[in-house]
Amino acid sequence: MTDRNNPAILGTGNVRKLLIQYSVPAITAMIAASLYNIIDRIFIGNAVGPLAISGLAITFPLMNISAAFGSLVGAGGSTLVAIKMGQKDNWGANQILGNAIMLNIILGAGIMILGILFLDPILYCFGATENTIEFARDYMQIILGGNIITHVYLGMNNIMRSSGYPQKAMYTTLIAVVINAILDMIFIFEFGWGISGAAIATIIAQIIALIWASVHFMNKNSFVRFQKGIYTLKKRIVLGIFSIGMSPFILNICSCLVVILFNTALLAHGGDLAIGAFGITNSVVMFFVMIILGLTQGMQPIAGYNFGAKQFDRVLKVLKQSMVAATCITTLAFIIGELFPHQLAMLFSQKDNGMNENIELTRQQVEYAVTGLRITLAVFPIIGVSMVIANFFQSIGKAKQAIFLSTTRQLIFLVPLILILPNFWGLTGIWLSIPVSDFLSTVLSVILLKQQFKIFQKL
């Protein structure tokens, strides 16, 4: 056991060095995970066309639902593992691993069955039209078919990271991304499988990554590993996982609702191409959001371990340093998005080679996406703070505060704005709802954090 991998160092090592040690692999993994989706969309947009991008955007709500149940188990399980290790309870951490795997299998199978049985009605409900339903259906049938693989792979990767192996977790994601990119090029461009080829590449890549992660947990030298007796579901563990994981679960469910509302409003004010433009904008924004999530994943085991060990000064230190780093990242995103929106949008679009019959549709979609990027990123420098705060509450097991912040931004602020602003400014009003809700949620996050600071001072 090396000092680098010894979880006890979370309570004694230099906080800044620990944050870098845990965050850099997590950020790399999250960038890779973001590229996982972006590569699909770039290849699909260039090879198939703008309506295929719109069809892919229609699948976002359904994928958010699946991700919601995955994060319910993954985030809850990984946080509990970090806390248990801070309490020196290795057997308890192993039990959480086994219960998390079983929950992922059960939930993944349920979503797969229901999603495939009712796929077309679901997609039409999410904003599909006769122009886009075929693309959305072809993609989601395959993605849902591999849903169990997706859930188990992502859940195990989260626990690997929080149990003291951030670099191995990074490698797991990198393996999936590299394989996915290679297979995308083969299946989409060489075999001509289109959007179905992208989905097949995704599932094959995740199967290989799952095998890699499983080998880690079979190793007897791993701090948390497969053992007999850990797979029986225990009410106490399941409720603990669900309690902590409820925040990202609700966040993803709210995101699903928001995207449905977005798609409905975009369809009314801009048609199928506006939905595709939202898909492009969302891809760019989520790239930077995933970097912040990687940072918070690096913060999570440090905050969770020290909270469990009652070392509150170290908890506050890692929080503050995470907030500074997040602000730097979101400010960089703001600068890039405001200066180069057209170049970003064109990454996902077919080029005018004189033979592209969809060029007018492509130009319109790019125009929508440029406007969307500039408005969406208008207050981006401040949202890093709110994201870190929400994940901080989750990291220390404060489920109520984390859930409150997750739901407020989406339901209390964003949903009413989506319904109201388009009545005055049309398509521009839809884009404006995002920065306004970001600003309001950041203010609320800071207020709640100040209250938590007072509690730490008393302790």
Buried (B, 14 or more C-beta within 10 A) or exposed (E): EEEEBEBBBBBEBEBEEBBBBBBBBBBBBBBBBBBBBBBBBBBBBBBBBBBBBBBBBBBBBBBBBBBBBBBBBBBBBBBBBBBBBBEEBBEBBBBBBBBBBBBBBBBBEEBBEEBEEEBEEBBBBBBBBEEBBBBBBBBBBBBBBBBBBBBBBBBBBBBBBBBBBBBBBBBBBBBBBBBBBEBBBEBBEEEEBBBBBBBBBBBBBBBBBBEBBBEBBEEEEBBBBBBEEBBEEEEEBBEBBBBBBBBBBBBBBBBBBBBBBBBBBBBBBBBBBBBBBBBBBBBBBBBBBBBBBBBBBBBBBBBBBBBBBEBBEBBBBBBEBBBEBBBEBBBBBBEBBEEEBEEBBBBBBBEEEEEBEBBEBBBBBBBBBBBBBBBBBBBBBBBBBBBBBBBBBBBBBBBEBBBBBBBBBBBBBBBEBBBEBBEEEBBBBBBBBBBBBBBBBBEBBBEBBEEBEEEBEEE
